[in-house]
């Protein structure tokens, strides 16, 4: 866990800075600055459009009585995409844009579901089918009013 956090907060920004300096060296600083600003603005606009469409899809699914599980996961991915696109960098922009593309989101969603299913164990207990040997007694409390007062 510590290694992942180190990679996320130290290594990724260093790679991003190296890429930006490399692009600035091959072109010029104005082009690099424009690239960062344009991807930020275009990404924010795309995230807003995709977010609005996802919001409407969630509303339709709720109105029809279905649970919007895929749409909610899409909404989270679109939110993450917007955050990534607002941070300056080439890798974060590429990953953010990929999160805004529905086919890529579908791929990421399936990978997340597969990871979640393999990492999390679900157990259910059915009434009357207890696996332990403990006896469960169901009870309730009845309050009796005293008529003699």
N, C-alpha and C positions, 0 to 999 in steps of 0.2 A: 504494500500500500504506500509506504513512504517513497519507494522508488518511482511509483507512478506519479505521485504528487511532485516529486523532484523533476521528473521528465516534463510534466505539464507546466509547471511554473518557472522552470529555469531553462530547460533545453529547448522547448518550443519557441519562446521569445528569442533565444540566441539564434536559432535557425532562421526565424522570421527576419531578424535584423541583418543577418548575413545575406539572405536573399534580396532584401531591399537595397542593401549596399551594392550587391552585385549588379542588380538591374540599374541602379543609378550610375554605376561605373560604365556599363555598356551603353546606356542612353545618356540621360542627364537627370539632374535632381528634379526638374520641373515635370518631366514625364512620370517619374516615380511617384511624386506627390499627387499628380493628377490621377494616376492609376489607383492609388489608395483612396482618394476622395471619390472617384467615380464608382469604384466597387462598393464603397460604403453607402453612397446615395442610391445606387441601383439596387443593391442588396436590401436596404431598408424598404424601398418601394415594393420589391418583389415579396419580401416577408410580410408586408402589410396586406398585399393583395392575396397571397396564399393564406394568410391568417384569417382574413375576412371570409374567404371561400370555405375554409375549414370550420369557422364559427357557424356559418349557415348550414353546413352539412351536419354539424352536431345538433343544431336546432331541429332540422328535419328528422334526424334519427330519433331524437327524444320525443318529438311530436308523434311519431309513428309507433312509439312504445318499445323501440330497440335501444340497447345499451351501446353508446358510441365509443367502443373501446379503441378501434383503429383510428378513429378521428381524434380522440383525445391524445393518443400517442403522436399522431401527426402534428397536433397543436403544440405539443412539447418540443418536437423536433424543429418546427418552424420558429418557435421562440429561441431555441438554441442557435438556429441559423442566423436570426437577426442579431443576436449578441456577437456571434463570430464575425459577421460581416461589418459590424461597427468597430471591431478592434482592427487596428492597422496590421496588415501582413498578407502575404501571398497564400500560405498554406491554410490559414484560418478562413480566408476568403473562398478558396477553392472548396474546402470542406463545407462551409456555410452555403455556397451555391448548390453543392450537391444535395444538401438537406432540403433545398427548396424545390428540387425536381421530383415530381411524384414517383417516377420509376426508381430513383435512388432511395427515396423515403420508404418505398415498399420493401426494397432490399434490406435497408437498415432495420426496419420494423421486424422482418422475418428473422434477421440475425439476433436482434434483441430478444425476441420470443424464444428462440432456440437457446440462447445463453441463459435466460431466466428459467426455462424449464429444466435445464441441466444443473443449474446452481441452487435452485430452491426446491425443498422437499415439502410436499403437501400431505397432510394426514387429516383424515376425517374420522370422527367417531359417530356411529349411529346409535340411537337409543336402543337399549336392549342387547347390544352387541359389544359390550365392554370387553376389552382385551385384558384388563386387570382383574384381580380376584376381589377387589374391594366392592362392598355393597353400597349402592347409592340409594339414599332414602330421600324422596321428594316430600316436602312438607310445606305447610303454610300456617300463618298465625291468625287466630280469630280473636278479636277483642270483644270481651264480654262486658256489658254495662251492668253495673251494680244497681238494682232497683231499690235497695234498702236505704239509700242516703237521702 
